[in-house]
């Protein structure tokens, strides 16, 4: 059957789309539809008119804006791929100008050019999607709390010079309210995990790993979609920004090995906290950390290595029935 590659550029209210065949023939000219259920169903009906073609839809990962489109395409049993925007941008080479319609064309051409490498997207379970949304909300509130606490410290410096006692109390109430909201979100996530047998089993196993607390466990479950999205801990390390890469060109350019800036920053921060906790309570990792720092290794570099070891342990206990065993130094 002939192939139909459709590129979609998703925005908050609408999405642009464009479709070409595997021979480069334009089958669906540039068009726009509303990013609503009715708008998506209208778009789907246009695809179904091309009954002699096997459609493969491709669009960039745009966070919440693309969730409804994913759900509707999944319900309609359409094959679709969700691609990192940076990957598509780099594949276009030198590009001048930008409009949503042009982006839809570029995405369709990207899908055509990479048709043999496109991986169909599998929508995560409802519990995982809910956990992801709650985790994102929590991370947003944490950032707000950090900003509020920093500004509170700054204002306390001048409180003896400027009358700000009532304002500082109100400011503290804002911090307390945000922290209560964070605690509420964490409780909701715990309840979702406890209500699902598969999630609670994974959670129970990985929280036995020293350094892995409730938040780290839930974050790993969400990012791996309960360890179905990643089957290799090294790939997950790369996703987390913990995997080191060499930088070399010819015989003259040789930079130090470093981690990639393309990473999930929040996930890396959580894993670093887990590593910091592990070197305090795990004899083996504490001994490893001390030995490497005494050899002259940078503390952050060693902590990065410890975080990698924790990932290896997490994947190990998930894939076997035996519980984690605390090792001696």
Secondary structure, DSSP 4 states (H G I P E B T S, - for coil): -EEEEEEEEE-SSEEEEEEEETTS-EEEEEEEEESSHHHHHHHHHHHHT-TTEEEEEEEE--GGGGHHHHHHHHHTT-EEEEE-HHHHHHHT-S-----HHHHHHHHHHHHHHTTTT-----PPPHHHHHHHHHHHHHHHHHHHHHHHHHHHHHHHHTTTTS--HHHHHHHHHHHHHHHHHHHHHHHHHHHHHHT-HHHHHHHHHHTTSTT--HHHHHHHHHHHTTTTS-S-HHHHHHHHT--EEEEEETTTEEEEEEE-S-S-HHHHHHHHHHHHHHHHH-HHHHHHHHHHHHTT--HHHHHHHHHHHHHHHHHHHHTSSSPP-PPP-
